[in-house]
Amino acid sequence: MNFSEIAKNRQSCRSYDESRAVERGKINAILESARLAPSACNGQPYHLTVCEGESAKAVAKATQGMGMNKFTSSAPVMLVISEKPYVKSAAIGAKLKKNDYRSIDIGIVSAYITAEAAALGLGSCILGWLDDAKIRDICALDAPVRLVISIGYAADDEKFREKKRKNIEELVSFKG
Ligand SMILES: Cc1cc2nc3c(=O)[nH]c(=O)nc-3n(C[C@H](O)[C@H](O)[C@H](O)COP(=O)(O)O)c2cc1C
């Protein structure tokens, strides 16, 4: 798949085939693409924790508060993205320019992860509805958990959905 095909094919997967484990080689390929993501001042202000087995189940539960995200129980892998401190130059830039570069960087690395997962034939879903304290405890992290990404092979009932997006005129303006 070229990038346009990946962009068209990737969707948030909300039903996983529990009987199908994700090969370690594919996890490694996802992590390698994540490693190459750009970030402000190349600071890479995040840490990735790959949860499988019992810890994936526990993290899944911690994304299900108030009846949300029930589908994560079927995901064989839960990838936890926690925030690390800025490098000095990015911290100065963020302060002077009043911009939250860490959130931006975490968004970009998430996009790389989900795009690589799609390229490898895997389903994924970015999860922002999560219990920070519980996941920190499960993963022994001392930094805020910002996003979790569920990863696995899509189950047969996961159908391709037409993308609903702003039309290009609303999304974009050109200036001469
Ligand atoms: C920061 C962020 C947080 C999200 N949190 C959740 C979530 O907690 N649960 C969920 O089912 N989807 C979540 N999503 C997925 C979005 O709902 C989804 O990307 C959007 O509706 C577009 O659909 P698509 O990914 O299938 O193209 C999140 C996406 C992002 C980028």
The ligand as an SDF file (V2000), in Angstrom:
LIG
                    3D

 31 33  0  0  0  0  0  0  0  0999 V2000
   -6.9420   11.7000   20.3370 C   0  0  0  0  0  0  0  0  0  0  0  0
   -7.9530   10.6530   19.9390 C   0  0  0  0  0  0  0  0  0  0  0  0
   -8.7030   10.0190   20.9210 C   0  0  0  0  0  0  0  0  0  0  0  0
   -9.6490    9.0270   20.5620 C   0  0  0  0  0  0  0  0  0  0  0  0
  -10.2970    8.3390   21.5480 N   0  0  0  0  0  0  0  0  0  0  0  0
  -11.1330    7.3260   21.2170 C   0  0  0  0  0  0  0  0  0  0  0  0
  -11.7310    6.5100   22.2210 C   0  0  0  0  0  0  0  0  0  0  0  0
  -11.5000    6.6630   23.4180 O   0  0  0  0  0  0  0  0  0  0  0  0
  -12.5700    5.5220   21.7980 N   0  0  0  0  0  0  0  0  0  0  0  0
  -12.8380    5.2780   20.4740 C   0  0  0  0  0  0  0  0  0  0  0  0
  -13.6030    4.3580   20.1810 O   0  0  0  0  0  0  0  0  0  0  0  0
  -12.2650    6.0220   19.4960 N   0  0  0  0  0  0  0  0  0  0  0  0
  -11.4140    7.0300   19.8330 C   0  0  0  0  0  0  0  0  0  0  0  0
  -10.7850    7.7510   18.8400 N   0  0  0  0  0  0  0  0  0  0  0  0
  -11.0310    7.4270   17.4210 C   0  0  0  0  0  0  0  0  0  0  0  0
  -11.8660    8.4970   16.7130 C   0  0  0  0  0  0  0  0  0  0  0  0
  -13.2020    8.4240   17.1390 O   0  0  0  0  0  0  0  0  0  0  0  0
  -11.7560    8.2620   15.1900 C   0  0  0  0  0  0  0  0  0  0  0  0
  -10.4190    8.4030   14.7810 O   0  0  0  0  0  0  0  0  0  0  0  0
  -12.6110    9.2070   14.3590 C   0  0  0  0  0  0  0  0  0  0  0  0
  -13.9710    9.0790   14.6660 O   0  0  0  0  0  0  0  0  0  0  0  0
  -12.4260    8.9600   12.8470 C   0  0  0  0  0  0  0  0  0  0  0  0
  -12.7410    7.6360   12.5090 O   0  0  0  0  0  0  0  0  0  0  0  0
  -11.6960    6.6330   11.8610 P   0  0  0  0  0  0  0  0  0  0  0  0
  -10.4810    6.5840   12.7730 O   0  0  0  0  0  0  0  0  0  0  0  0
  -12.3900    5.3130   11.7880 O   0  0  0  0  0  0  0  0  0  0  0  0
  -11.3190    7.1560   10.5070 O   0  0  0  0  0  0  0  0  0  0  0  0
   -9.8580    8.7220   19.1830 C   0  0  0  0  0  0  0  0  0  0  0  0
   -9.0790    9.3590   18.2080 C   0  0  0  0  0  0  0  0  0  0  0  0
   -8.1340   10.2980   18.5660 C   0  0  0  0  0  0  0  0  0  0  0  0
   -7.2800   10.9260   17.4740 C   0  0  0  0  0  0  0  0  0  0  0  0
  1  2  1  0
  2  3  1  0
  2 30  2  0
  3  4  2  0
  4  5  1  0
  4 28  1  0
  5  6  2  0
  6  7  1  0
  6 13  1  0
  7  8  2  0
  7  9  1  0
  9 10  1  0
 10 11  2  0
 10 12  1  0
 12 13  2  0
 13 14  1  0
 14 15  1  0
 14 28  1  0
 15 16  1  0
 16 17  1  0
 16 18  1  0
 18 19  1  0
 18 20  1  0
 20 21  1  0
 20 22  1  0
 22 23  1  0
 23 24  1  0
 24 25  2  0
 24 26  1  0
 24 27  1  0
 28 29  2  0
 29 30  1  0
 30 31  1  0
M  END
$$$$
